[in-house]
Amino acid sequence: MVNLIAAPMGATRVVERLPHPIKVEPALRIPLPDGRALSARLWLPDDANLGAVPAVVEYAPFRHRDFTYPRDCVIHPWFAGHGYASLRLEPAGSQESDGVPMDEYVTAEQDDCVAALAWIADQPWCSGRTGMFGMSWGAFSALQVAARKPASLKAIIPVHGTDDRYNDDIHYKGGCMLSAGLAWGSLYQTYMMRPPDPDVAGSDWRSIWLERMAEAPDILTSWIGHHSRDDYWRHGSVCENYADIEAATYVICGWADGYTNAAVRMINGLTCPHRVLIGPWGHTYPHIALPGPQMGFLQEATRWWDRWLKDIENGVDQEPPVRIYMQGSVPPRPSYDNRDGRWITDTQWPLKHTCDETLILNRTSLDRSAKATEVVDICTPLANAIHGGEWLPHGVGPEMPPDQRLEDAGSLCFDTPVLEAPVEICGTPVARLLVRPDTETGTVCVRLSDIRPDGQSTLITYGLLDLTRHDNMAYPQRLKPGKWQLIDVPLNVIAQNVPAGHRLRLSVSTQSWPLTWPANETMTLSLKTGESSITLPVRETGAPDGFIPAFEEPAIPQNPAIKWSRNVNRERTVTHDVVSGEVSRTYVKDDGAYVVEEHGMMIDSVSTIRFSALGNDPLSARASFLYTIDFIRGDWTVGLKTDLEVSATEDHFVIQGQYRALEAGREVYTRNIHDRVPRF
């Protein structure tokens, strides 16, 4: 997903003069072997004495000319100014690239990038060596293209990406369908239908636009249809064979992001030279990310490029391969400007001086030893998590989880005694629960929280599991009501300090709507205390933090002129209708309006996402998505409007609504959607 500049620019130093002057090619066309061409923007060092230089490429379908222009211009000029050709490359069917839009991460998209890298490496301004980097889609692209082993590709920097498209992407989590994936699918469908710029595409822009809208695949229908870990999701999941990646890889992620589990898996999975960095950040580049502290990502990336693309022995490959931010305890808040904590380095994962400690779920407590076995039941209200946080916080607005006491009211809760000494949890907690469902389908959410002396409860981490997939994500099986079964629920990896005087709380619930889509029936889950547990990876008190090379302060190159007429804003409201029984959450994501003064285009976009349900009826769950994107320059005014709703019956998901395109206020294309997709 796309994020504009999230951090307050006052926190980031603006560098007015870089080591090398820069020239820009704003509408480069990169030819492909079949006669098509991809659109790119090229920043190049303009220094006659420098000669051919390595090239670094960001490959993602988000429109370098307008939509990601504000973000691109605080990244790519830096690399060009430090002696690299830096390119923002668009896949087929995006911006002015030839072809029609495609689904996520298809083979053809990777083929095109491999061909583009070969062309770039062969240019007189390129030394023949290339690197790839990117955030989110760009990170996926870097990993997936690296697995193809292009001859020129020697280094990559994936930021907030995944190695597993099923278990750790925006679509599914522990087999549970994430509502964030529904929002992303309907938004990306809208993105695919955006027009080319007439100033570049010329008089053919309208016919190209109409073709894109007609040919864009119904990706949301496809994503929902692939409900288990089949070949559709295995494709592009580099965890299938980490050894395919030979380029030196610097994995970067943040604790507030949704992709952190993948980062720690790659520590041990990758066989190429690699490093992993995890900070406190949400889903954007760490030099402009919230929560802070931000760091000098551009300088750190340049060091990586210098070592692997220019053979400069700068010692970056001799530094500890694992560097993580140990977060301090904070009160629960919907957003944070900064997270207290400290950096830790190590040579391995799990970190040295870390051991597993198992706590037993007793009647209402978490203890080191088991007490008498009891059976306790839980049937969580459907909208119990209506106030919960987003799956993928971008660091803008009210995205983080609030006080967990709101969700604990509908959960089974187990507390430790007051901690006599601080505890540092560093790794992947795993809950092992002995449970008995009374339905054939159902989900479990397990949360670990930091309970402050005043009772406030801050989420540390959580895990999700669709019980029909507890044995195998590829082959779901209906549950046997009344049968006891032992399940493991891994929680998201985390590094968190919990002070003395606080307590830990484990909470178990059977609903997590609207974070995940509810099962088609309401389950009462029985749990055996005394025989259920949570295993915590705990770092020894006083363990050395390791050698910690200092990051440079966050910096950006001087930004080209962008005139904002409406700032980015986020609003989230929750309503309870006592007459109808409807509970709803509405999230307005206003990405603002700005003019790119280079070519005079205004981009104006607003999203409204609403989740609702009636009482405890899981079949009443609704997700609606309203998106508006306008492109305006002089008399040229085009827009896209999406109005889509996802609901479900016992046997099917139902997707209905429409995508509309307008020119000068007149509707020129409409795609009506009414799809029914079988559910498991």
C-alpha positions, 0 to 999 in steps of 0.5 A: 500500500502507498504512503506519502510523507508521514513524519514531521519534516522538522524531524528530518534534516534537509540537505541542500547540496549533495556530493554530485549534481543531478539531472533528471529524465522524468519520462524514460522509456525502457524497451522490453524484448517483445516491443513493449516499454516500461515507464521510469523516472531516472535520476542520474549524477551529472558529473562528467568525471564520474563515468559509468555508475551502478544503478538502483531500481524501485519497481512498483505500480504506484505512478512515479509521475504523480502519486508517489512523487512526494515520497520518491523525491525524498529518496531517489535524488539522494542516491543519484547525488551520491554516485548512483543512477536511481530509477523509479520503474513502473510495471506494465499497465501503470503510469505510461508503461505499455500493457494492461494491469495485472494481479499482484506479483505475477510471473510476467511482472518479474520477467519484465523487471529482469529484462529492464535490469538487463537493459539498464545494466547495458546503458553507457551511464551504468557500470553493469551492476544494479541493486533493487530496493523498495517499500511494501510492493517494492520490497516484494519485487526486490525479493522476487526478482532477486530469486530470478538471479538477474546477472547484474543484480548484486544487492537489494534492500527490501523494506516492509516486505514478506517471504510468505504471501499467504501466512504473512501478507495483507490477505491472511494471517494464521489462515484468518482472512484479514479485512485489510486485504479486502480494503487493499484489493478494492483500492488496488483495483481502483489504482489499476484503472488510473489514466496515463498522463496526456502530457506523456501518452499524447492523444492516445491517453483515452483509449489506453485508459479505457483499455486498462479499465476493461482489462483490469482483473477482478483481483479481490474475487481471486484473492478471496477464492484462494482461501488456503495456502495453494500454488497461487500464494506459493508463487512469489513466496521466497521462503519456498527456497531462500537459496534462490536469492544470491544478491546481498540482502538488507532486510528492514522492517518495523514493530508497528508494521505487519511484516515483521515475522518475515524479517526474522524468518529471513535472518536464518533462511537467507544464505546470501550475505544479509543483515536485518534491521527492525525499528519501531516504525510503521509502514513507510521508509524509516527516515520519514516513519512514525513512530520514531525514532527515525534513522538515516535510512538513505545513508545506511542504504548508500553504505550497503550500495557502496559495499556491494555495488562499488566494492568499497570496503566500508565494513558494513558487512562486518557489522552485526547481522541482527539489529533490533529496537528494544521498545520500552513500556508506553501507555495505550495510545491510538498513535505515537510520535516516538517509542522509547527504547534502545538498540540491540545487536547480535550475531544470531536469531534467536538472540544470545542470552534469550531462553524460553519461559513457559507460564501455565494458564490457570483459572485466572492467572499465569503461573510457573506451575500448573494448578488444578485443571478446570474447563472454562468457556468463552464465546466472544461478542462479535464486535468485541474488537471494534475499537482495535488497531489496524493490521498495517499502521502507516504511522498516520492518525489513529491506527494503533490499538487502544486500551486492551481492557475494551477487548478483554471484557469479552475474553478469557484473561490470565494475569501474572503476579506483579513483576518483581523485576523487568522482563524483556520479551524478545522473539516469538511467543507461542500459546499452546491451548487445549481447546474444545470447539462446539462448531465446525468452524471458528477462530482464536485470537490470543493477545499479550498485554502490558498491564500498568499499575493503574490498570491501563493495558497496552498490547504487546503482540497478538496471534490469530488462528483459523482452527480449520487450518491449525494442522495445515494451512494448505489443507483446511479441515472442518472441526469435530464439535466436542473434540478436545485438541491441542493447538499452537498459536504463534504470536507476532515477533516482538521486542518489548521491555515490561517494567517491574511493578507491571503485570503480563496478561494473556487474553483469549477470544473467539472473535477479532472482527473487524481485524479478521472476517468472522467464521460463518457460525458463532463458536463457544470454545472450551479451554482447559486451564492447567493444561494450556500455556504460553511460552515467552522468549525472555532475554536475560536481565543485564545481557550485553546489548552488543556492538552498536554502530551509530546511525546517522541522523535522518536526512532527505535531499532538497524537495522539488516544489509540491504545493499542498491545498489539503493536508493528509488527515485520518479520522476513525469513529465507532458507533453503537446503534442501540435501536438496531443493534448495529456496531460500526467503525468508519475510517476516513483516510484523506490523503490530501490534495497537492499539485506537482509544480513540475507539470501542474497536475493536482492529485486529490484522493480520499478513502472511506472504509466502514465495517459493521455488524448486527448483534452477534450474527456473523452473517451480518458482517459488512465491509464497505469501501468508498474511494475517490481519486481525481487528477486535475490540470487545467481543463483536463479533469478525470476521476475514479470512484469506487463503491464496493461492499463485501458480505457473506452468507454461510457458504459464499462471500458476496462482492457487489458494487461498482467502479466508475470513471469520469471525465469532466464530470461525465461518466465514461466507464462503469464496471458493475461487480456482483460476484459470489465466491465459495467460502470454506 
